[in-house]
Amino acid sequence: MRARFLSLSSSIAATLVLTGALPAGAETLRDALARAYRDNPTLAAQRAAQRANDENVPIALANGRPSVTAQGGFTDNFRRTGNSFTTPERQLSGQIGVTVPLYQGGRVRNGVLAAETRVEAGQANLRGVEATTFTDVVSAYNNVIRDEAIVGLNTQNVRVLETNLRASRDRFEVGDLTRTDVAQSEARLSLARAQLQSAQATLISSRENYVRLVGTPPGVLEPPPALPQLPTSPDSAVNVALQDNPNLIAARRVRDATDYDIRVARASRRPQVNATVGQNYFDYLGSLGRGSALGLGSVQNGSATSAGLSVSLPIFQGGRPGALVRQAQELRGQAIEQATASERQVIASARSAYAVWRSSLEVIASAEAAVNANKLSLEGVRAENSVGTRTVLDILNAEQELLNSQVTLVSARRDAYVAGFALLAAMGHAEAEDLGLDGGALYDPTIHYATVRGRWNDFDDGPRAQPVASSTAASPAQTAVVTRPLDPLLESNVDRTPALTTGVDTPRP
């Protein structure tokens, strides 16, 4: 049984971007995943596709089960020749027959095995869609958190630059700065406002993507829980992925099913043996020999029972069996190559996710150091400016460098978390069973399969299809409003303006 690599109920401190105080009703990553599990249309559609795939087994089994046919007819010979004394005027007839397949050359057995194998492949593919959906939700969730932080940082930067511009204008009025200094402050503020607009547009896009995947707008999102212990090397990740990745398992099962398809094709060249039982009934409705001496004592109705054994031996079918076998063999070749391609994809995904995860951890460490250094640098540049050893441009550059390092930090934390989860998905451990989702029992595809596999009723239509996922048309258009407080680590105490007379920094009003 696959190990539970991920527990989203963990109370471990979050590893992502923001840690400010959150309201009691804040939404967690686990809530978002559970809602997507219930309401995501892609996942619901895949479940329906798997239920349809389940029906291929009873369809294949039906080829080996008895069949019953009945037919009836009524004939009225309204015009007869003058001497047609043996032809009845009217005739009522009915037949019922039962055919029991005894030997089909292996077609039924191998057809059932192929269908069963494809059901297993479909169940693995459903696991893969779950993992892909959850990875998308994790990415969307963290994108919203990241973009909210970036909007907050850019808003803060605009506020700081507005303060700088006011201070520059004041100092220009008293002759402490030049028009060039003021122009530099104005240009940098305009650029910051443009960056803020771009960040707000990105945040709106991320929130809309969240609505698409989860079905509801994001509220105040809590930081996601820490990921479990991840592999220590790409090779160990690949070894797990080659065993547990659902997409690879599905490709291998499809490959196995094609071997049975070849056997089904070969069965078309073999004899077929059927047992038959029939019952016939006829009734001339008293019209046989009516008006003649032949009608006296004639049998006007009757029945007959028959039983037999039929053998069909194909001798020549125009080359069709050979074409079917060749086609099945080539389709098996295709499935073999697709399984290899899937294996390569899994290996590449595991190694790539591991590399991105490890790289993002290194970027986080570097960015944290850069943020702290840039904060100290900005404070120093401002202090030096107050005594005339630094220019306004030096302050503006220091502020921009701080902002860039802060954005790099929040982006790297998002990338590390998403890459770590993608690594779990590549390893086959990011599905509903691994996540321990709340909200009721998990969907079990084997229940439907067990229910329909043995059904014989020709009139058992099952329930009508009903929508599962809800529409998001009524959801309000998302905005770029950010109410979350900034992480204290990212909050830069830079809203300070140099005093015009004393040279001492004073807080911005």
Disulfide bonds with the S-S distance in Angstrom:
none
